[in-house]
Amino acid sequence: MTIYRLYTETKPNLVELTSRYFKGASLIPAWGLWQGEKELSAIIEIIGESSDLQSIVNLAGDIREVNQQTEVLVTWHPVSVLHVNGE
């Protein structure tokens, strides 16, 4: 599994944009600094497969374009997961 994180400015359409590509994600509110200015930021966290990278790039491009962002930072790394459920 791979954990992806997209860092961007908070906008009301982030859930809508993310759901175009993924059925599950976490949107984490954060304070950020962009060019020395404080802004309300969002971290979109998605746990998926390494093959999801192209969808992540497409999502980042949509966010950048639709929300007129200078850039959207994307990070990823391998992660181990454990599903704890009632079964």
Beta strands, then each sheet from edge to edge (+ up, - down):
strand 1: 2-9
strand 2: 26-34
strand 3: 37-48
strand 4: 73-78
sheet 1: 2+ 3- 1+ 4-
end
